[in-house]
Amino acid sequence: MPPGAWLTKAPLPGGWESPERAGVPGFSLVSRAPADAWIAGSFARGRPMFVRFFLLFVAFAALPAAAQNAPTPQPVTIIVHAGRLIADAGRPATGPSTITIVDGRITNVAAGLAPPPPGARLVDLSSRTVLPGLIDAHVHLSGDPGGEFWREAIDTDEYATLVGAKNARITLRAGFTTVRDVGSGPQVGFALRRATAEGVIEGPRIIAAGAAISIIGGHGDVTGFRPEVIEALSAHNTCTGPVQCAERVREASRAGADMIKITATGGVLSQQARGLGQHFTDDELRAIVETAHSLGLKVAAHAHSARGIEAAARAGVDSIEHGTFADAAALQAMRRSNSVLVPTLMAFTGIREGLAANRYTPPVAAKVRETLAVVGRAARQARAAGVPIVFGTDAAVYEHGRNAQEFSQLVELAGMSPAEAIVSATTAAARLLGLENEVGRIAPGYSADLIAVGGDPLADVRALEHVAFVMVRGRIAE
């Protein structure tokens, strides 16, 4: 008998028949009872693996025919009428425009309000200003503001994921269609990234770092507990020496990190009372950056002190987060390395409010007061020195959803124009995230990420604090 003939020509044991005689695609049972007896007998005769294989083969053999018979999905076309269009924040706005979106991507942008084709959905924003979805390059979706550091000993990663889902929805509704999550539980950010991409939950596109890499006892490590509690809570994200630090980068890459976050200096809200100076050695910093870049991953460095900023920039990090005490030498190093500044001015609003509410332990409160004395200085000096500024807010230090309040602070404290501030949250942020051909503009080929507001944000940037419409990946937040 030729190989496989028993599947198509020969009578089968116990009433099984070939697909030709059964008259259906794949394989079929004509007589259920004899077949059941045959399967039971096979198990009795010690052939369970054969039966399992046969049944799997039957199931998979039916898949091609089922796929052939499935109806071809029709493209989903959405037409957006914009009363005023800011397609690229670096260019002048235009008047009434029609944006055509097919299956989540922009296919055409034309002047005037063209009627939609048959079968298309019309979204009428003819009384609004439409612009690209905003990007926040520094958030912690799974966190909320608070001074109870001990909660990390009782709150599970599962709970943190649910908190992240809540905050993802809030962030999207505030007009932010892409975020960079720069610190979360080992798998929390990755789970949120997948859930928002697949539409399981409502939220922005997420670039996720996972847990930040830290020195032992530094900002990003667990501190403030007994040693055995610290060991139990550790995310195994600390390193000592260039070899181990390179290893941590490779582990983050293996886990699915989109980028690497490090804590290059002390931090304000961690319980360690060692100040805000440089943490990693120069050799450790170089090992981290070189390893990350060899894997195609960018590096974001949390850094407050001038010398910590300078060391991180010399090592070649892609962004300095906060940059609170940056001086001329630090900014010069950033210019040489093309490191951008993500000033997170809203973080200082959050800690000012936390201090007033008496949320913090004495070591944290002392660091809060130290940083509040210089809010906005580094951003203003960075702009004057020609260091690019990218929008990021440190959401979680303040309540999620207030992200757009950063715009007015960039204008008032850093001296940016409204257009510059919007560029920092669109094209400049997209470039930092490596998404400059995907988001940040309203143009053919780009993802359909757009928002609508009343008024003119190029004249009054606070208009972005009141978003009337949000679309991400062609999906309307409704």
C-alpha positions in Angstrom: 0.0 0.0 0.0 1.4 3.4 -0.9 2.3 5.7 2.1 -0.8 7.5 3.3 -3.2 5.3 1.2 -5.0 4.2 4.3 -6.0 7.8 4.9 -7.8 8.3 1.6 -8.7 5.0 0.0 -8.8 2.1 2.4 -11.7 1.4 4.8 -10.7 2.6 8.2 -11.2 0.8 11.5 -14.4 1.1 13.4 -16.4 3.0 10.8 -14.0 5.8 9.9 -14.2 6.8 6.3 -12.1 8.7 3.8 -12.9 12.4 3.1 -14.1 11.5 -0.4 -16.9 9.2 0.9 -17.7 11.5 3.8 -18.3 14.4 1.5 -16.7 17.1 3.7 -13.3 18.8 3.7 -10.7 17.0 5.8 -11.7 13.9 7.7 -15.0 12.9 9.2 -16.6 10.4 11.5 -19.6 8.6 9.8 -20.3 6.2 12.6 -19.4 7.7 16.0 -20.0 4.6 18.2 -17.6 2.2 16.3 -15.0 4.9 16.1 -15.2 5.5 19.9 -14.8 1.8 20.4 -11.7 1.8 18.1 -10.2 4.8 20.1 -10.9 3.1 23.4 -9.4 -0.1 22.1 -6.3 1.7 21.0 -5.8 3.1 24.5 -6.4 -0.4 25.9 -3.7 -1.8 23.6 -1.2 0.9 24.6 -1.5 3.2 21.6 -2.6 6.5 23.2 0.2 8.6 21.6 -0.9 7.3 18.1 -4.5 8.2 18.8 -3.5 11.7 19.9 -1.3 12.2 16.9 -4.1 11.0 14.6 -6.7 13.3 16.1 -4.3 16.3 15.9 -3.7 15.4 12.3 -7.4 15.4 11.6 -7.9 18.8 13.2 -5.0 20.5 11.4 -6.0 18.9 8.0 -9.3 20.7 8.2 -7.7 24.1 8.7 -6.7 24.9 5.1 -10.1 24.1 3.7 -11.7 26.2 6.5 -9.4 29.1 5.7 -10.3 28.9 2.0 -14.0 29.0 2.7 -13.7 32.0 5.1 -14.9 35.3 3.7 -12.3 37.9 2.8 -12.4 40.8 5.3 -13.2 44.1 3.7 -11.0 47.1 4.3 -12.2 49.5 7.0 -12.2 53.0 5.7 -12.6 56.1 8.0 -12.8 59.6 6.7 -11.9 62.4 9.1 -12.9 66.0 8.4 -10.6 68.4 10.2 -11.5 72.0 10.7 -7.9 72.9 11.1 -4.9 70.6 10.7 -1.5 70.5 12.3 -0.1 67.6 10.3 3.5 68.3 11.4 4.1 70.6 14.4 7.2 71.9 12.8 5.3 73.4 9.9 2.4 75.9 9.7 -1.1 74.6 10.3 -3.5 74.3 7.4 -7.3 74.9 7.0 -10.1 72.4 6.5 -8.7 69.0 5.5 -9.8 65.4 4.8 -7.8 62.5 6.2 -8.4 59.1 4.7 -7.7 56.1 6.9 -7.8 52.5 5.7 -7.2 49.6 8.1 -5.6 51.8 10.7 -3.2 53.6 8.5 -3.4 57.0 6.9 -3.6 56.7 3.1 -4.3 60.3 2.1 -4.4 63.9 3.4 -6.1 66.5 1.2 -7.2 70.1 1.5 -10.9 70.7 1.8 -13.7 68.6 3.2 -14.3 65.8 0.6 -17.4 63.6 0.9 -16.7 60.1 2.2 -16.9 57.2 -0.3 -19.7 54.7 0.0 -19.3 52.4 3.0 -16.8 54.7 4.7 -17.3 56.0 8.3 -17.2 59.8 8.6 -15.7 61.4 11.7 -16.7 65.1 11.7 -14.1 67.2 13.5 -14.7 70.2 11.3 -15.1 72.4 14.3 -11.8 71.2 15.9 -8.0 71.4 15.4 -6.7 68.0 14.5 -3.0 67.0 15.2 -0.9 63.9 15.7 -1.4 61.8 18.8 0.9 63.0 21.6 3.9 61.0 22.9 5.0 60.9 26.5 8.6 59.5 26.7 8.7 59.0 30.4 5.8 57.3 32.2 5.3 54.5 34.8 1.9 53.2 34.0 1.8 50.6 36.8 2.4 53.2 39.5 0.3 55.9 41.2 1.6 58.8 43.4 2.1 58.0 47.1 4.7 57.9 49.8 4.0 54.5 51.2 7.2 52.8 50.0 6.3 49.6 52.0 3.5 48.9 49.6 5.9 47.2 47.2 6.2 44.5 49.8 2.5 43.7 49.7 1.2 44.7 46.2 1.6 42.0 43.6 2.7 42.3 40.0 -0.8 41.2 39.1 -2.3 44.1 41.0 0.3 46.4 39.4 -0.8 45.2 35.9 -4.4 46.1 36.7 -3.4 49.5 37.9 -1.4 49.9 34.6 -4.5 49.0 32.6 -6.5 51.7 34.4 -3.7 54.2 33.8 -3.3 53.2 30.2 -6.9 54.1 29.5 -6.6 57.4 31.4 -3.4 58.3 29.5 -5.0 57.6 26.1 -8.0 59.6 26.9 -5.7 62.5 27.7 -4.5 62.5 24.1 -1.3 60.4 24.5 -1.3 57.7 21.9 2.3 56.5 22.5 4.2 56.3 25.7 7.6 55.0 26.8 7.2 53.1 30.1 10.6 53.4 31.7 10.2 51.3 34.8 7.8 48.6 35.9 7.7 45.1 37.3 9.7 42.6 35.3 6.7 41.5 33.1 4.1 44.2 33.9 5.1 46.7 31.1 5.4 43.9 28.6 1.9 42.6 29.4 0.4 46.1 29.0 2.3 46.6 25.8 0.7 43.4 24.3 -2.7 44.1 25.7 -2.9 47.6 24.2 -1.5 46.4 20.8 -4.0 43.6 20.5 -6.9 45.8 21.7 -7.5 43.7 24.8 -7.5 46.9 26.8 -7.8 50.5 25.8 -4.5 52.4 25.9 -1.6 53.9 24.0 1.2 52.2 22.0 3.8 51.3 24.6 7.5 51.2 24.4 8.5 49.2 27.5 11.8 48.9 29.3 10.9 46.5 32.1 12.8 47.0 35.3 15.4 49.7 35.4 19.1 48.5 35.8 20.6 49.8 39.0 23.6 49.5 41.3 23.1 47.5 44.5 21.3 49.7 47.0 20.8 52.5 44.4 17.7 54.1 42.9 15.9 51.3 41.2 16.9 48.6 43.7 14.7 47.7 46.7 15.7 49.7 49.8 14.2 50.4 53.2 13.5 46.8 54.3 15.2 44.0 56.2 17.8 42.1 54.1 15.6 39.0 53.7 12.7 41.1 52.5 14.9 42.9 50.0 16.1 39.5 48.7 12.5 38.4 48.3 11.4 41.6 46.5 14.5 41.9 44.2 13.8 42.1 40.5 17.4 40.9 40.0 18.1 44.1 38.1 21.3 45.2 39.9 24.9 44.8 38.7 28.5 45.4 39.8 31.2 45.6 37.2 31.2 45.9 33.4 30.6 42.2 32.8 27.7 41.8 35.1 26.1 45.1 33.8 26.4 43.9 30.2 24.8 40.6 31.3 21.8 42.5 32.8 21.3 44.3 29.5 21.3 41.0 27.6 18.8 39.6 30.1 16.5 42.6 29.6 16.8 42.1 25.8 15.9 38.4 26.2 12.9 39.3 28.3 11.5 41.6 25.6 12.6 45.1 26.5 12.2 47.7 23.8 14.9 49.8 25.3 17.1 49.9 28.4 16.5 52.2 31.4 19.3 52.7 33.9 19.5 54.8 37.1 22.9 56.6 36.6 22.5 58.6 39.8 20.6 58.6 43.0 16.9 59.3 42.9 14.6 61.5 44.8 11.8 59.1 45.8 13.9 56.0 46.7 14.6 55.4 50.4 18.4 55.4 50.0 19.9 58.5 51.6 23.1 58.5 49.6 22.3 61.7 47.7 21.8 62.3 44.0 25.4 61.7 42.7 26.8 59.3 40.2 26.1 55.6 40.8 27.6 53.5 38.1 31.3 53.7 37.3 32.4 55.0 33.9 33.4 51.4 32.9 29.9 50.1 33.9 28.2 52.8 32.0 30.2 52.1 28.8 29.5 48.4 29.1 25.7 49.0 29.4 25.6 51.4 26.5 27.8 49.4 24.2 25.9 46.2 24.9 22.5 47.8 24.4 23.5 49.5 21.2 25.0 46.3 19.8 21.5 44.7 20.4 19.7 47.7 18.7 18.4 49.0 22.0 18.5 52.7 23.1 19.5 53.7 26.6 17.6 56.1 28.9 19.6 57.3 31.9 17.8 58.6 35.0 20.3 61.3 36.1 20.1 64.3 38.5 23.7 65.3 39.4 25.9 67.2 37.0 28.7 64.7 37.1 26.4 61.8 36.8 24.8 63.4 33.7 28.2 64.1 32.2 29.4 60.5 32.8 26.2 59.0 31.3 26.5 61.3 28.3 30.2 60.5 27.8 29.2 56.8 27.7 26.7 57.6 24.9 23.3 57.2 26.4 20.5 58.3 24.1 18.5 60.3 26.7 19.0 61.9 30.0 15.9 61.7 32.2 15.3 64.7 34.5 18.8 66.2 34.2 18.0 68.4 37.3 21.4 69.8 38.1 23.0 69.8 34.6 25.7 72.4 34.2 27.7 73.7 31.2 30.1 70.7 31.2 27.2 68.2 31.4 25.3 69.9 28.6 28.4 70.1 26.5 28.9 66.3 26.9 25.2 65.8 25.9 25.7 67.8 22.8 28.8 65.8 21.8 27.0 62.5 22.3 23.7 63.6 20.8 21.9 62.8 24.0 18.5 64.4 24.4 17.0 65.8 27.6 13.7 64.6 28.9 13.1 67.2 31.7 10.0 65.7 33.3 8.9 69.0 34.8 5.6 67.5 35.9 7.5 65.3 38.3 8.5 68.3 40.3 4.8 69.4 40.4 4.1 65.9 41.8 6.7 66.0 44.5 5.8 69.5 45.5 2.2 68.3 46.0 3.5 65.2 47.9 5.7 67.3 50.2 2.7 69.6 51.0 0.7 66.5 51.8 3.4 65.2 54.1 3.7 61.9 52.1 7.4 61.4 52.3 9.9 59.9 54.8 12.7 62.3 56.1 15.4 61.1 53.6 13.0 61.5 50.7 11.7 64.9 51.8 15.2 66.3 52.1 15.9 65.3 48.4 12.6 66.8 47.3 13.5 70.1 48.8 16.9 70.0 47.1 15.5 69.5 43.7 12.6 72.0 44.0 15.1 74.8 44.3 16.1 74.5 40.7 13.0 73.4 38.7 13.2 74.3 35.0 16.8 75.6 35.1 18.3 72.6 33.3 15.7 72.6 30.6 16.1 76.3 30.0 19.9 76.0 29.8 19.7 72.9 27.6 17.5 74.7 25.1 20.0 77.6 25.0 22.9 75.2 24.5 21.2 73.5 21.6 20.5 70.2 23.4 17.3 68.7 22.0 14.4 68.5 24.4 11.9 65.6 24.3 8.5 65.6 26.1 8.3 63.3 29.1 6.5 63.8 32.4 7.3 61.0 34.9 3.6 60.1 35.2 3.0 58.2 38.4 4.8 60.8 40.5 1.7 62.8 39.8 -1.7 61.5 38.8 -1.9 60.0 35.3 -4.0 62.0 32.9 -2.4 65.3 33.7 0.4 64.7 31.3 -0.5 67.7 29.0 0.2 70.1 31.8 3.9 69.6 30.9 3.4 71.7 27.8 2.7 75.0 29.7 5.7 74.3 31.9 8.0 73.8 28.9 6.8 77.2 27.6 7.0 79.1 30.9 10.0 77.5 32.5 12.1 76.3 29.6 11.3 79.2 27.3 10.0 77.1 24.4 7.4 78.3 22.0 4.1 76.4 21.8 5.2 74.9 18.5 8.5 73.8 19.9 6.7 72.2 22.9 4.4 70.3 20.5 7.3 69.2 18.4 9.0 67.8 21.5 5.9 65.5 22.0 5.5 64.5 18.4 8.3 64.4 15.8 11.2 64.7 18.3 9.8 62.1 20.7 9.1 59.7 17.8 12.7 60.1 16.7 13.9 59.2 20.2 11.7 56.2 20.3 12.8 55.0 16.8 9.3 55.5 15.5 9.8 58.5 13.3 8.3 56.6 10.3 5.3 55.4 12.2 4.0 58.2 14.5 4.4 61.9 15.2 2.9 63.2 11.9 -0.4 63.0 10.0 0.9 61.8 6.7 0.3 58.9 4.2 1.8 55.7 5.5 1.7 56.6 9.1 -0.3 55.0 11.8 -3.7 56.7 12.3 -2.8 58.2 15.7 -4.5 61.6 16.0 -6.3 63.8 18.5 -8.6 66.8 18.2 -8.9 69.8 20.5 -10.9 73.1 20.6 -9.0 76.3 20.0 -5.5 76.7 18.6 -2.7 75.0 20.6 -0.1 76.8 18.6 -1.4 80.0 20.2 -2.4 78.6 23.6 -0.7 75.3 24.4 -3.0 74.8 27.3 -5.6 73.8 24.7 -3.9 70.4 24.8 -5.1 69.9 28.3 -8.7 69.4 27.0 -8.8 66.7 24.4 -12.1 66.1 22.6 -11.2 63.1 20.4 -8.6 60.4 20.3 -7.7 57.7 17.8 -4.8 55.2 18.1 -3.9 52.7 15.4 -7.1 53.7 13.7 -9.2 52.7 16.7 -11.4 55.5 18.2 -11.4 55.8 21.9 -15.1 55.8 22.6 
